[in-house]
Amino acid sequence: MTPKQSIELECDRRGRHVVVEDCVAIVSGRHVDSDFLRVIGGPSAESVLQGRDGGVDGYWPRVWAARGLLHVWDDVATDAIIDATAHEAWRVREMAAKVIARHRVWPAVDVVVKLPDDENARVRTAANRAIRIVGES
């Protein structure tokens, strides 16, 4: 099952609003429900839940939650995704830029314009795309 399919199935099961709230909580560094982490992280979630790969406080849960927001979006996630652009882990910043581009998160334009100077090439690429897409809308 793809990450998109997992998120869509979880939305059908628990409701779109609840899934968005859970993604926002994780992106923001709050509560991580192990069952939901398995949904968004797939097989890799087990390693994180066992304390490897940074554990639940590492960056992987935030990356997966932000990726969840790629597939299910609500404007209530705006502040969390904007804050994620400043996370210390480049994978989180990259995914935040991708979410901003996908959903044309206009309030994020002020922070995303700073990302083309990021130290990581993948973040810069995602940021440039986000700037182009958000700027067109």
N, C-alpha and C positions, 0 to 999 in steps of 0.2 A: 504494500500500500504506500502511495506517495505521501509526503507531508501534507499536500493540499487535500488529498482524499481523507487523511486522518482528521484534519481540522474540520472538514465539511461533515464528516460522520459525527464528530463530537458536537458540532453545532446542532445537528439533527437530534442528537441524544439529549443534550443538556440545555440547548438554547444559545443562540448567537451572542446575546448580551453577556451571558455567563462566561463563555469562552473568551470574549474580548476582555472582560474584567480579569480573568485568570492570566491572560497574556500580559496585560498591563501590570499586574502585581509582580509577575516574574521579571519583566523588563525593568521594573523599578527596584528590584532587589528585595521584594517582600516575599511572603509565604510561597513555598514551592510544594504543591500537592504531588505526591509521588505518582499517583495514577495519571494525573494530567501531564506530568513530566514524561511518562511513558508514551502518551499520545503524541506529544509534540516532538519528542526526541527519538522515538522509534527504538530500535534495539540498542542504540548507543546510550540510552537513558540508564540502563542497568549499571553500566560502569560508573556513571556520575552518582547514582544513588548509593553505590558501594564506596563512595568517597574517592574514587580515582578521577583523573582528568579534571581536577579542580573541585570535584564534589558539587553539591547543590549551591554552594556559594561562589563557584567559579563562573566563567563566562558562558559556558555551553548552554545552560538553561536560558540565559538572556538571549542568546543567538536564536535558539529554537522558538522562544516566545515571540521575538520580533518577526521571525519567519512566519509564525502563525498569523501575525497581523498583516502579512502580505496577502493572505488568503481570506481573512475575515477582518474587516475594518469598520471602525466607528470613530467619530471625531473625539470621543472621550479618551482615546489613546494618544491624542496629539501631544500633550505635555510629556508623556513618558517616552515617546519616540524622539522628540526633540532632545530630551535629556540624554538619551542613548547615543546621540551623536558625539557626546563628550566622554564616553566611557573609555577606560584605559585599554580595553581589548579591541584591537582593530576589527576583529570579526563582528563585534557588536556595532561598531561605528558603520561598517560596511552595510550590514543588514538594515540598520536604521535609514541609511541613505536610500537603499532599495525600496523600503516601505514608503518613504517620502515621495520618491519618484512614482511608484505604482499608484498611489492614492492622491497624488498632487496635493500634498499637505502644505498649503500656502503659508500658514503661520510659521513653518519651519524654514522659510527662505532665508531669514537672517542668520541662522546657524549653518545651514548647508553651504552657503557661499564661502564659509571659512574652511570647509573640508578639502577643497582642491589643493590646499597646502599641507595636507596630512602627510605624515612620514611613510604611510603604506600606500603602495600603488593601487591596490584593489579598492581602498577607500577613496582615493582620488578619482578613480574611474567611475565608481558608483556616484560620487558627489557631482561630478561633471554632468553625468546623465540626469541626475535629479535637478540640477540647476536648469538644464535645457528644458526638461519636461515641465517643471513647475513654472518656469518663466514663460512657456508657451500658453499656459492655461490662464 
